[in-house]
Amino acid sequence: MSNSEQIIEDGAEDLPAAILSLDAWHREHGGRMVEFAGYWMPVQYKGIIEEHLWTRKSAGLFDVSHMGQLEVSGEGAATALEALLPADIAGLKPGRIRYSLLLNGEGGILDDLMITNRGETYYLVVNGATKWDDIAHLREHLPDEVTLNHLDDHGLLALQGPEAAGVLARLGLEPAVAGAPAVDALTFMQAAPYLWQGRPLGVSRSGYTGEDGYEISVRAEDIEALADALCADGAVMPIGLGARDSLRLEAGLPLYGHDLTPETGPVEAGLTFAISKRRRAEGGFPGAEKILDELAHGPARKRIGLLVEGRLPAREGALVFAGDEQVGIVTSGGFSPSLERPIAMAYVASAHAADGTALEIEVRNRRLAATVAPMPFVPHKYHRQGV
């Protein structure tokens, strides 16, 4: 069973769940609703494979309003955030975005997040399943002079795919501040405020599919009108959780709660790019001693990609073997619609993590041949500055 199929299975239980602003909209558009991260959300509309391939060739619209949108402001906000994250927040320029990690005292990952310098505030997008714990952690550790604001009156849409820039350009967004670029002139990990028919939007050129695309923060009262306008463009199709999972898996992007947990560190997870150069030199972030030691000497295990032989996908929890020795465990797995074969992510002992290493995965009492492969499985297509 793939991670996408697991989402459907997990959602089959009759659990209490919150309602997103677009709930009725999803149902009207044929969304198959499941409980995920405490909310009712669409797992698919027309089918996971069709939606996946559409996003790769055109533009997919994802409702990711379950994620937490937070603002941190006040004197010393950058310094306060650097006490909790390994990123160079002080050096983050206005309008720029950085991927970072909320760490515990042992260097374990409490959450992965995106942080944007909005000028007078820092805007954080955190995972939906962990946002309440993140808010509590931040409120406990941020000093009194720093303010944390939960933007619970906003939704979040992601428009992903090669046609995304053209769709937003046709929508007629206007820069909300002098000097801001046209929306299709934004580059990867850049953000700016815009107006659409007088409605304020916070737009970033980012996403979690490996494709070029945008994330759009929008007031809850405006989100349905915006979703309608985007889907009125023939290049856009609404996309569910299932394809979002298969897209990020192909892109080699870890999913919190699966590939990342409080017991996982950034070095073994292959996220050393999230530890800024200055912070490596200065330390001062949670778990710095352990993390810096692993940077210097290497971790005991590593997150790897696996190409799996045959058609049977390996799911989370499947054991990985080198001969008779168990050397790791699968954390994400499923069928790749783009490659038309099963792929997986796993943590394995570092001695078995080199590209090209032959391993086996135990699935349904069978051993499936697998080969360690570089990630991403499908090349990223981000619109980078100067490229």
C-alpha positions in Angstrom: 0.0 0.0 0.0 1.4 3.4 -0.9 1.3 6.5 1.3 -1.4 7.9 -0.8 -3.5 4.8 -0.3 -2.8 5.0 3.4 -4.3 8.5 3.5 -7.5 7.1 2.1 -7.5 4.2 4.5 -6.7 6.4 7.5 -9.6 8.7 6.5 -12.1 5.9 6.4 -12.6 6.1 10.2 -15.4 8.3 11.5 -13.3 10.8 13.4 -14.3 14.3 14.5 -12.6 16.7 12.1 -12.6 20.5 11.5 -14.1 22.0 8.4 -12.1 24.1 6.0 -13.5 27.2 4.4 -13.5 25.4 1.0 -15.2 22.2 2.3 -18.5 22.7 0.3 -16.5 23.8 -2.7 -14.4 20.6 -2.6 -17.6 18.5 -2.4 -19.3 20.4 -5.2 -16.2 19.7 -7.4 -16.3 16.0 -6.7 -13.7 15.8 -3.9 -13.6 12.6 -2.0 -13.3 13.8 1.5 -11.2 12.1 4.3 -10.0 13.2 7.7 -6.4 14.3 7.6 -4.4 16.3 10.2 -7.6 17.1 12.0 -9.6 18.4 9.0 -11.8 17.1 6.4 -9.8 17.3 3.1 -10.1 16.0 -0.4 -7.9 13.0 -1.1 -8.8 13.0 -4.8 -11.3 14.4 -7.4 -10.9 12.5 -10.7 -8.2 10.1 -9.6 -4.7 10.3 -8.1 -2.7 9.3 -11.2 -4.7 11.7 -13.5 -4.3 14.6 -11.0 -0.6 13.8 -10.5 0.2 13.8 -14.3 -1.9 16.9 -14.8 0.1 18.8 -12.3 3.3 17.8 -14.0 2.2 19.0 -17.4 -0.2 21.9 -16.6 -1.3 23.5 -13.2 -2.8 21.9 -10.1 -4.7 23.7 -7.4 -4.3 22.4 -3.9 -6.1 23.5 -0.7 -3.5 23.5 2.0 -5.4 25.6 4.5 -4.9 23.0 7.2 -1.3 24.3 7.5 -0.5 26.8 10.2 0.2 30.4 9.2 2.0 32.3 11.9 3.4 35.8 12.2 6.3 36.6 14.6 7.1 40.3 15.3 8.6 42.6 17.8 12.1 43.8 18.9 14.6 41.0 18.7 12.3 38.6 16.7 15.2 37.4 14.5 17.4 36.6 17.5 14.6 34.9 19.3 13.8 32.7 16.3 17.5 31.8 15.9 17.4 30.3 19.4 14.9 27.8 18.1 15.9 27.3 14.4 19.3 26.6 12.8 18.7 29.2 10.0 20.3 32.6 9.5 17.2 34.6 10.2 19.0 37.9 10.8 20.5 37.6 7.3 17.2 36.8 5.6 16.4 39.8 3.3 12.8 41.2 3.0 10.8 39.3 0.4 13.0 36.2 0.7 12.0 32.7 2.0 14.0 30.1 3.9 13.3 26.4 4.6 14.1 25.7 8.3 13.5 23.2 11.1 12.0 23.6 14.6 14.4 21.6 16.8 14.2 20.1 20.3 17.0 20.1 22.8 18.5 16.9 21.4 18.5 18.2 17.8 15.4 16.2 16.8 13.0 17.7 14.3 9.8 19.0 15.9 8.6 20.3 12.5 9.9 21.6 9.2 8.7 25.0 8.0 9.0 27.9 5.7 9.9 31.3 7.0 9.5 34.6 5.0 10.8 38.0 5.9 7.8 40.3 5.3 9.6 43.4 6.4 8.1 44.2 9.8 7.2 40.6 10.5 8.4 37.0 9.9 5.7 34.8 8.3 5.9 31.1 9.1 4.1 28.2 7.4 4.1 25.1 9.6 2.6 21.6 9.1 -1.1 21.2 9.9 -0.7 18.1 12.1 1.8 19.8 14.3 0.7 23.4 14.2 -0.9 23.5 17.7 2.2 21.9 19.2 4.4 24.4 17.3 2.4 27.3 18.5 2.7 26.1 22.1 6.4 25.5 21.7 6.9 29.0 20.2 4.9 30.7 22.9 6.8 28.9 25.6 10.2 29.8 24.2 9.8 33.2 22.6 10.5 36.2 24.9 7.7 38.4 26.1 8.7 41.3 23.8 8.2 39.1 20.7 4.6 38.6 19.5 3.2 35.4 17.9 0.0 35.8 15.9 -1.9 32.8 14.4 -3.5 33.8 11.1 -6.5 31.5 11.6 -8.6 33.9 9.5 -6.6 33.0 6.4 -6.6 30.0 4.0 -3.7 28.8 1.9 -3.8 27.7 -1.8 -0.9 26.1 -3.7 -0.9 26.4 -7.5 1.7 24.1 -8.9 2.9 23.1 -12.3 4.6 24.5 -15.5 1.5 26.6 -16.3 1.2 28.2 -12.8 3.0 31.4 -13.7 0.9 32.0 -16.8 -2.3 31.3 -14.9 -1.5 33.9 -12.2 -0.3 36.4 -14.8 -3.7 36.1 -16.6 -5.5 36.6 -13.3 -4.4 40.2 -13.2 -2.7 40.4 -9.8 -1.3 43.8 -9.0 1.7 44.5 -6.7 0.5 45.9 -3.4 3.8 47.8 -2.6 6.0 49.9 -4.7 8.9 48.1 -6.2 7.4 44.6 -6.0 7.8 42.5 -9.1 5.0 41.3 -11.3 3.8 38.0 -9.9 5.3 35.9 -12.8 8.6 37.7 -12.3 9.0 36.3 -8.8 11.8 33.7 -8.5 11.9 30.5 -6.4 11.8 31.3 -2.6 10.7 34.9 -3.2 7.5 36.5 -1.9 5.5 39.7 -2.1 2.0 41.1 -1.4 -0.5 41.5 -4.2 -4.0 42.7 -4.8 -6.6 40.8 -6.7 -9.8 42.7 -7.4 -8.9 44.7 -4.3 -8.4 41.6 -2.2 -5.0 41.2 -0.4 -3.0 38.2 -1.2 0.4 37.0 0.1 2.1 35.2 -2.7 5.3 33.1 -2.6 7.0 31.2 -5.5 7.4 28.0 -3.6 5.6 24.7 -3.1 6.1 21.0 -2.2 5.7 19.2 -5.5 9.1 19.8 -7.2 7.3 21.8 -9.8 7.5 25.6 -10.4 4.5 27.1 -8.6 3.1 29.4 -5.9 1.6 29.4 -2.5 -1.1 32.0 -1.9 -2.2 33.2 1.5 -5.7 34.6 1.3 -8.4 35.7 3.7 -10.9 32.9 4.4 -13.7 35.2 3.1 -12.0 35.5 -0.3 -10.7 31.9 -0.8 -13.8 30.5 -2.6 -13.8 33.4 -5.1 -10.1 32.9 -5.7 -10.4 29.2 -6.2 -13.3 29.7 -8.7 -11.2 32.2 -10.6 -8.2 30.0 -10.8 -10.2 26.9 -11.9 -11.9 29.0 -14.6 -8.6 28.9 -16.4 -8.5 25.8 -18.6 -4.9 25.0 -17.4 -6.0 24.4 -13.8 -7.5 21.3 -12.2 -8.2 20.9 -8.4 -5.9 18.3 -6.9 -6.2 16.2 -3.8 -4.0 14.9 -1.0 -3.2 11.7 -2.8 -1.4 13.3 -5.7 0.2 15.9 -3.4 1.8 12.9 -1.7 3.0 11.1 -4.8 4.3 14.4 -6.3 6.4 15.2 -3.2 7.7 11.6 -3.1 8.9 11.8 -6.7 10.5 15.2 -5.8 12.4 13.5 -2.9 10.8 15.8 -0.3 10.3 14.4 3.2 6.9 14.4 4.9 6.7 15.3 8.5 5.4 12.5 10.8 6.8 10.0 8.3 10.3 10.8 7.0 10.8 13.4 9.8 10.0 13.0 13.5 11.4 14.2 16.8 13.7 11.3 16.8 15.1 12.3 13.4 18.0 14.8 13.1 18.7 17.1 10.1 22.0 15.5 9.1 20.7 11.9 8.8 17.6 13.4 7.0 19.8 15.0 4.4 18.7 18.5 5.3 22.0 20.0 6.1 21.3 22.9 3.7 18.8 24.1 6.3 21.7 24.7 8.7 23.1 28.1 7.6 26.9 28.7 7.3 27.0 31.3 10.1 25.0 29.1 12.5 27.4 26.2 11.9 30.2 28.4 12.9 28.4 30.0 15.9 26.1 27.2 17.1 23.5 28.5 19.6 20.5 26.5 18.3 18.9 23.5 20.0 20.9 20.3 19.7 23.8 22.2 18.1 26.6 20.0 19.7 25.1 16.8 18.4 24.2 18.2 15.0 27.6 19.8 14.5 29.4 16.5 15.5 27.3 14.6 12.9 28.2 17.3 10.3 31.9 16.7 11.0 31.9 12.9 11.4 28.8 11.7 9.6 25.5 10.2 10.9 24.9 6.5 11.8 22.1 6.3 9.2 21.0 8.3 6.2 17.7 9.0 4.3 17.9 7.5 0.9 15.9 7.0 -2.2 15.1 3.5 -3.5 14.0 2.3 -6.9 12.0 -0.9 -6.3 11.8 -3.7 -8.9 8.4 -5.0 -10.1 5.0 -3.4 -9.6 4.4 -3.9 -5.9 5.0 -0.7 -3.9 6.7 -0.7 -0.6 4.9 1.1 2.2 6.0 2.9 5.3 7.3 0.5 7.9 8.7 -2.1 5.4 12.1 -3.4 6.5 15.2 -3.0 4.4 17.8 -5.7 4.2 21.3 -6.2 2.9 21.5 -10.0 2.6 20.2 -11.4 5.9 20.9 -8.2 7.9 18.2 -5.6 8.5 19.8 -2.3 7.7 16.9 0.1 7.6 13.2 0.9 7.3 11.0 2.5 4.7 9.4 5.8 5.7 7.6 6.7 2.5 6.7 4.6 -0.5 4.3 4.3 -3.4 3.9 4.0 -7.2 5.5 6.8 -9.2 3.0 7.9 -12.0 5.8 9.7 -13.8 8.3 6.9 -13.8 5.7 4.1 -13.9 7.4 2.1 -11.2 7.5 1.9 -7.4 9.8 4.2 -5.4 10.5 4.7 -1.8 12.4 6.6 0.8 14.1 4.9 3.7 16.6 5.3 6.5 19.5 2.9 6.2 22.8 2.4 8.0 25.3 4.8 6.4 27.5 1.9 5.1 24.6 0.9 2.8 23.6 4.4 1.7 25.7 4.8 -1.4 24.0 5.3 -4.8 23.8 2.0 -6.7 23.8 -0.2 -3.5 21.6 -3.3 -4.0 19.2 -3.9 -1.2 15.9 -5.8 -0.6 12.6 -4.6 1.0 10.3 -7.0 2.7 6.8 -6.6 1.5 4.0 -9.1 2.2 6.5 -11.8 3.3 8.4 -11.3 0.0 11.7 -9.7 -0.6 11.7 -7.1 -3.4 14.9 -6.1 -5.0 15.7 -2.4 -4.7 18.6 -0.1 -5.6 19.7 3.1 -3.8 19.1 6.0 -6.1 19.8 9.7 -5.9 16.9 12.0 -5.1 14.9 13.7 -6.5 13.5 10.8 -8.5 12.0 13.4 -10.9 14.1 16.6 -11.5 13.0 19.7 -9.7 11.7 22.5 -12.0 11.9 25.5 -9.7 12.1 28.9 -11.3 15.5 30.0 -9.9 17.0 33.4 -10.1 19.5 33.7 -12.9 18.6 30.3 -14.4 
